[in-house]
Amino acid sequence: MDHDAYKHCLDVAYRYLNYRPRSEEEIKKRLQGRGFSIEVVEKTIEKLKEQDLINDLAFAEFWKEARLSNKPKSRRLIIKELSEKKVENDIIRQVTESIDDEGNAYTLGHNRARTLINLDWVDFRRRLANFLAYRGFGYEVIKHTVDILWEEREQENSKL
């Protein structure tokens, strides 16, 4: 194996990891895409694991937290994204089991409902449901959330 190629591959990997944590598969694809041989890539991956710079569990936790921080995504969408990044199913299951879709949908929907205050039931339901569906929430969660938020809105309007 070419020692210079290995050093260059390691440098490329360090730069790639500098931006954010990556899954093992993301790094493999990136390095192979840069033209490094499979042997060099495997040795680089091994070295990065020794240095604890590749850890799919830590990556999955990072990804989940990033996806839930500002505008939460659904559990289903986060699972899909992690699967696309080739994270093992056991790790995905472990990381995503605590995600509360009902609570996240309510939080998102509540913030969005304030902008839909002047709409009738049909438009309110359609716009809010589309907004939540775009973030990966399922039909039952969307229906329940829209119904709750409409009810809350009606109660607030009756107080005025």
C-alpha positions as MATLAB code, in Angstrom:
seq = 'MDHDAYKHCLDVAYRYLNYRPRSEEEIKKRLQGRGFSIEVVEKTIEKLKEQDLINDLAFAEFWKEARLSNKPKSRRLIIKELSEKKVENDIIRQVTESIDDEGNAYTLGHNRARTLINLDWVDFRRRLANFLAYRGFGYEVIKHTVDILWEEREQENSKL';
ca = [
       0.000    0.000    0.000;
       1.168    3.491   -0.868;
       1.921    5.382    2.359;
       1.518    8.790    0.679;
      -1.930    7.833   -0.615;
      -2.898    6.708    2.898;
      -1.738   10.010    4.443;
      -3.564   12.015    1.772;
      -6.711    9.928    2.279;
      -6.535   10.490    6.028;
      -6.149   14.256    5.479;
      -9.181   14.294    3.193;
     -11.185   12.367    5.796;
     -10.156   14.760    8.590;
     -11.264   17.754    6.515;
     -14.569   16.032    5.703;
     -15.175   15.297    9.382;
     -14.281   18.852   10.341;
     -17.693   20.212    9.264;
     -19.906   17.748   11.172;
     -19.946   14.118   12.300;
     -20.402   11.601    9.485;
     -21.549    8.011    9.215;
     -18.992    5.405    8.240;
     -20.727    4.911    4.903;
     -20.681    8.655    4.110;
     -16.928    8.729    4.643;
     -16.358    5.588    2.563;
     -18.355    6.992   -0.347;
     -16.583   10.338   -0.152;
     -13.110    8.791   -0.115;
     -13.876    6.296   -2.871;
     -15.381    9.127   -4.894;
     -12.095   10.985   -4.538;
     -10.354    8.037   -6.239;
      -8.715    6.293   -3.304;
      -8.383    2.512   -3.518;
     -10.603    0.313   -1.358;
      -7.525   -0.876    0.556;
      -6.501    2.695    1.441;
     -10.071    3.652    2.336;
     -10.474    0.624    4.632;
      -7.189    1.384    6.414;
      -8.264    5.022    6.812;
     -11.661    3.995    8.213;
      -9.899    1.675   10.652;
      -7.635    4.519   11.834;
     -10.579    6.913   12.234;
     -12.430    4.322   14.321;
      -9.375    3.890   16.545;
      -9.394    7.652   17.088;
     -13.155    7.503   17.773;
     -13.814    9.904   14.906;
     -16.226    7.446   13.326;
     -18.979    6.272   15.607;
     -22.338    5.585   13.974;
     -24.180    5.699   17.317;
     -22.789    9.154   18.116;
     -23.491   10.250   14.537;
     -27.104    9.047   14.753;
     -27.599   10.899   18.057;
     -26.130   14.055   16.515;
     -28.378   13.708   13.465;
     -31.501   13.158   15.573;
     -30.785   16.178   17.784;
     -30.102   18.365   14.761;
     -33.370   17.275   13.133;
     -35.394   17.904   16.297;
     -33.824   21.203   17.374;
     -35.486   24.018   15.387;
     -38.263   22.691   13.222;
     -38.723   19.094   14.379;
     -39.028   16.321   11.836;
     -41.009   13.151   12.401;
     -39.546    9.934   13.718;
     -40.310    8.293   10.373;
     -38.391   10.950    8.414;
     -35.373   10.747   10.736;
     -35.360    6.933   10.371;
     -35.451    7.327    6.595;
     -32.579    9.806    6.591;
     -30.417    7.629    8.846;
     -31.180    4.587    6.687;
     -30.079    6.520    3.604;
     -26.813    7.209    5.411;
     -26.437    3.438    5.922;
     -26.603    3.509    9.717;
     -27.411    0.050   11.118;
     -31.066   -0.632   11.924;
     -30.309   -1.475   15.578;
     -28.650    1.902   16.062;
     -31.500    3.692   14.291;
     -34.076    1.952   16.460;
     -32.126    2.736   19.630;
     -31.707    6.418   18.775;
     -35.230    7.104   17.525;
     -37.334    5.160   20.033;
     -37.690    8.178   22.337;
     -38.940   10.599   19.659;
     -42.388   11.973   20.517;
     -44.159   12.573   17.196;
     -47.360   13.800   18.865;
     -45.494   16.401   20.915;
     -43.287   17.509   18.039;
     -46.220   17.817   15.655;
     -48.154   19.831   18.238;
     -45.220   22.197   18.836;
     -44.688   22.739   15.116;
     -48.399   22.999   14.408;
     -49.023   25.417   17.261;
     -46.392   27.801   15.922;
     -47.751   27.482   12.392;
     -51.406   27.832   13.446;
     -50.728   31.408   14.571;
     -50.108   32.352   10.945;
     -53.340   30.661    9.846;
     -55.614   32.506   12.232;
     -57.918   34.045    9.607;
     -58.627   30.836    7.673;
     -61.808   28.778    7.725;
     -61.745   25.093    8.792;
     -61.110   23.669    5.310;
     -58.164   25.932    4.500;
     -56.775   25.717    8.035;
     -56.840   21.913    7.921;
     -55.362   21.720    4.429;
     -52.495   24.147    5.048;
     -51.592   22.805    8.483;
     -51.834   19.181    7.328;
     -49.584   19.876    4.334;
     -47.106   21.660    6.584;
     -46.916   18.687    8.967;
     -46.874   16.109    6.165;
     -43.880   17.856    4.617;
     -42.019   17.213    7.864;
     -42.852   13.516    7.664;
     -45.675   13.131   10.155;
     -48.216   10.386    9.531;
     -51.928   10.766    8.865;
     -53.118    9.908   12.395;
     -50.690   12.311   14.062;
     -51.601   15.077   11.599;
     -55.345   14.553   12.005;
     -55.106   14.535   15.798;
     -52.871   17.622   15.879;
     -55.026   19.610   13.450;
     -58.179   18.751   15.422;
     -56.599   19.819   18.723;
     -55.250   23.069   17.320;
     -58.561   23.933   15.664;
     -60.375   23.253   18.940;
     -57.914   25.472   20.827;
     -58.372   28.196   18.261;
     -62.155   28.004   18.537;
     -61.959   28.202   22.329;
     -59.730   31.278   22.131;
     -62.117   32.926   19.645;
     -65.126   32.239   21.880;
     -63.363   33.996   24.784;
     -62.991   37.142   22.703;
];
